[in-house]
Amino acid sequence: MSVKVCILRTAGTNCDVETAFAFERAGAAAEFVHINRLLRGGASLADYRILAIPGGFTYGDDIAAGKILANELRYGLGDKLREFIDRGGAILGICNGFQVLARTGLLPGPFSTRTRQKVTLTFNDSAKFEDRWVYLEVPENRSIFTDGISAIYLPVAHAEGKFVADDSVVEEITGNQQVVFRYVDSRGNAAGYPWNPNGSVAGIAGICDDTGRVLGLMPHPERHVLGYQHPRWTREGLKEEGDGMPIFRNVVNHLR
């Protein structure tokens, strides 16, 4: 039986089709579900093994990026999200989805309806929308999404992607192996702009929760699942698949 994935949609979601394509290519069964169906009982998280919150500009990023959708999830589905995680479900938030997970408190967790927000994604240091490809290292971490991945090359496209947290929180998630992706230069070394496109603290591009089953990242793995999506494939050669594909395959295989 295929692993069922809930591709969450709402006003402003615009990376849902690519995310569904990546999961289906990994062998899952993806279904598009509007947030209102979950809130009104027309659909249930209990029917799915994976919840994916794609990129986009939900509700126009009013107030702050991902804030309105985060409030809908936290206050409308908080207990059901906790049950979903306790049952062994996995959650992936990409770009706007990462912003949502941070603002619900699902990341870095542990999550409950009383969890306070510990981290955020705020305006890029460049004060402009950054649309470029970035190199990422994958330090030792507890995420089920990154088995066998040590480095990865993905595009970013965001205006509010700067990861910010208190020093104590950064120290905690680093020591707990919850930092999953860091921005680096082409040689794998820590570096500033443009390698770190937004000025994220400690170069953090993605984190997971303490279970390893909730992951958020600003770069877009769903935009690099095919070899010819690499910006230089005609010069460097066509790879069998894009760097983002193993992320989707890992979580599907783990839950299967």
N, C-alpha and C positions, 0 to 999 in steps of 0.2 A: 504494500500500500504506500502511495506517495505521501511525503511529508507535506501537510497543508500550510500555506503561508497566507496570512492576512496582510495585504498591501493596503495600508491605511491611506485614505484620501479625504481631502476637504478643500475648501476654496483656496486656491493658490498652489496646491500641490502640482508639480510639473515634471517629476522624474519617476512617476509611478510605472509607466510602461517599460522603461529601461530596467527598473528594479525587478519587475515581474519577469522580464525576458531572462535576466541573469539567474534568478531562482529556478525558472523552468529549465534552463540549460543545465543546471546542477541536478536536475531530476525531481524537483519539487512540483507541487500543484499550487499555483498562485491564484488568488482571487482578490479582486478589487472590492474594498469595503469602505463605504463612506462613514465618517465618524458618527453621523446622526443615526445610522442603523445600529451601532453599538450602544449609543446613549439611550435609544428608544426601545431596545430589545429586539429589533429585527434581525440582529446577528449577535453571535456570542463568541468571545475569545476562547471559550471552552472547546470550540470546534477546530481550533488551530494549534499548531505546534510552534509556529514562528510568527511574530508580529514585526512587520517592517514599516518604518516611518521614513518615507523617501524625502529627497530634497525638494526645494521649491521656496515659495514665499507665502506660507500659510497665513491667510487673512491679511495679506499685504505686509506682514511683519509689523503690524500696528503695535504700539506700546514698546515691544522689543521682539526680536526675531524669535518666532516659535512660542511666544508667551501665551497667546490665546488658546492655541491647541494644547499646550501644556496644562493650562487651567482646566480645560474640558476633560482631559485624561485624569488629572489628579483628583478633581472634585466630583467628576461624574462616573469615573471607572476605577478609582483608587483601590478599593478592596478587590475588585476583579483582576486588576493588574498584579496585586500581591499574590492572589491565588494562582494566576497564570505562571508566575515565576516559581512559586512553591511546587507546582506540578511538573516542573522541569522545562517549561517553555523558554524560548530564546527570543530576544528583541534586538533588532538592528536599526539604528538611527543614523542616517546619512545626511550630512550638511545641516539643513533645517531640522532634520530628524534628531541630530545630535543636540542642537539647541533646545529642542523640545525635551529630550531626555534629561538634560542638565537642569532645566527649569521645573520639571516635575519632581526632581530629587531622585529619579530612578538611577541616575549616575551622579556621583560614584556609588550611591547606595550606602548601606542597605535601605530598602525602600519600605515605607509605610505611609499612611495618610497623614502622619504627624512628622514625617521627615522634612527637615529644612533644607533649602537649596544651599549647596556647598561650593559649587563651581558655576562659571558662566562663560558664554561666548559673547564678546563685545566687539566694538568697531575696530577694524584693522588699523594698525599704526600708520599705514600709508594714507588713511582717510579716503580710500577709494575702493571700488569693487575690484577684487583680484581674480583674474581668470588666466591661469597658467598651470603648467605641469610641475609637480614637485616630487622630490625623492624622499622616501620615508624609510627609516630603520624600524625594525620590529624587535625591541628588547625582550628579554625573557619575561613572559607574562602568563596569566592564568586564563586567557580567553580561549574558548573553543573554536573561534573563528580563524585562528592564525597558525594552526599546526603546519609545520614545514615551511613557513614563510619567514625569511630573515630580512629581506629588503623588498621594496615595492615602488612602482612609479605610477602615479595617478594624477588626474587633473583636479584642481580646486576651482571653485566659482562662488565667491561669497564676499559680502561687505562686512559681516559681523562674525569673523572666525577666530578672533584672538582668544585663546584659552586663558582664563584668569582664575586664580584661587589663592587663598592665603598660603603662606609658606608652610604652615603646619599641615594643611590639606595636601599640598604637593608632596611633602615628605611622607605623609601617610600612604597615599596612593602609589607612590614610587616604591616604598618599602613593602607594600602589600602586592606588588606585581600587577597593579591595575593600569599602569601606563602601557598602552598597546602599540601606539605609533608615535614617532618623533620626526619632525622635519630635519633633514640633513642636506648637505651639498652633494654633488655628483660623486664625490669620493667617500661619502659616508661619514663626514665630519660635521659636528654641530656648527651652524653658521647663521648669520643674520639675513636680512632682506637681500635679495628676493627668494633665497632658499627657504627661509621661514617667511611665508608670504603675508603674515598678519601680525607677527610679534608675539606669538603665543609664549607664555611662561614656560621655561625649560624645553622649548621646542615641541610641546605636547600637541599632537594632531588627533589623538584618539585615546579613549580610556574604556575600561570595562568595569562592571560591578564586582563584588566579592565572590559571586558564583561563577563568573567567567562567561555567563550566558546572556548578558546584556552588554552590547557594544555600541559606542557612538564614535563617529569620526567625521571630520570636516571634508577630507578629500572624497572623490566619487569613484568607488570601485565599480559601480554599474556602468560607468562610461569607458571602462577598459576591460571588457571581458573577451573581446575578439582581437586577434593579432593585428588586423588592419586599423584598429582604433588608435594604435600607437602613432604619435605625430611624425615619427621618422622611419616608419616601416619600409618605405621605398628605398631608403638609403642604407639602413642597417640590417634589413632582412626581415621577412615575415615570421613572427613567432607563432607557435601552434595555438596559443591562446593569450589573452591579455592578463596583465598582472593582477587584476581584480577578481578574476574568476575563482581562484582557490578560496577566497573568503566565503563565497556562497556555497561552494562545494563542501567545505569543512563543516559548516553548521548543519547542512542537510544530512551529510553522512553521519555526523555525531548523533542527531536525533533519530535517524533511521535505525 
